[in-house]
Amino acid sequence: MSASSKTLEVAFPSQLESTDAQGTPAAEPAPTEAWEQAVADENLYLIGRPTLKGFLRFVQRHAVNSTDQGTLADEWRAAKEAVRSLQREEAGVADGPSIGKTGPEYEPLLLEFLRDPLVRHGFNTVPTQVAFVELDRLVVYQKRIDLTFVRQLESKLGPAPSQEQVFRFCLPFDHPQPPVKWCRVRPDKYVFVSPSNDLRFLGVMPLEPSHLKDYRPHGNLVSVVGIAVGFGPNFLNAVYAENRLILNNGNHRAYALRNLGVTHAPCIIQHVSTRDELDVVAASRVRSDPDLYLKHPRPMMLKDYFNPKLHKALPVHRRLRQVVVQFAAEESYAPGL
């Protein structure tokens, strides 16, 4: 069995097609600007830290409008110099971030949040707490922010959210499911597609026949192996390791709050005491190069998203998240002993 996740550019029907089966003439093509707005999102991409090759590849693969590579290289070099300056001027700024306890006014919200099964079963590997973090002091690993999605989050939150609204925004109790479609493309292959980046392979689940309801197997059922696809817990979550806070999930929520002027936000924090524990709870990019986030004198931080010297905003093709699951079954005989 194998599973893979990736994103796809959204395919839109051609405007030259007729509007119905009666042969009605197609509508006039929309102006180029309106068409681009309909099929494009706006992304913010941190430059100066990724390699020049990585930056050029991102623009080439995702940007709606082509840009001269010489211009892009100049922008990257300017950002690289700004990063070097920050490494001198802000060395150690990520060390020792403040972690503030929640006050008694948050106790009802906290109790409701802790009853969530996703919290009880998903954050029980290392010591965990819910506390307030300073957003600007968070170390980040994501180089890209979807500004279109951020605006959607801001519109739901409003320009002046209350304490309760901020808490529920960061640590939601309900888990509305984004739209998702799936289909069987081969007898052994299934494809799941969603506009949500949270769609992911959740692992393999061993099941018993008693777990199934209203299903009639084609034989005497012994056991079931479930291949799980779904959405991860959408909490503002950070890992505290070696005196730094690394934002593990919730970059868009954190960006939206900081853009609205909120400086501190409630966050579920996993406390890590060893690199072995880090390998279990941290994101794959952090696990692959932990020193970049834990030892670098000035790593990428959330406040870098707001520094015009360090980012580039550009329209990109709208994409969908795709998870492909494929399995194999083999039946044979082995020699008797």
Protein Blocks (a to p, Z undefined) as FASTA:
>chain_A
ZZdddddddddddfkbcfbfnopacdddddfklmmmmmpccddddehjacfklmmmmmmm
mmmbdcdfklmmmmmmmmmmmmmmmmmmmgoklgopacddddfklmmmmmmmmmpmklmm
mmmmbccddddddfklpccfbfbdcfklmmmmmmmnopadcfklmmmmmmcfbdcddddd
dddfbfkbccdddfbfkbccebjcdddfklpghiacfbdcfbdcddddddddddddddde
ehiacdfbhklmmmmmmmnopabdcddddddfbfklmmmmmcfklmmmmmlmmmombdcd
fklmmmmklcccdddddddddddddddddddddddZZ
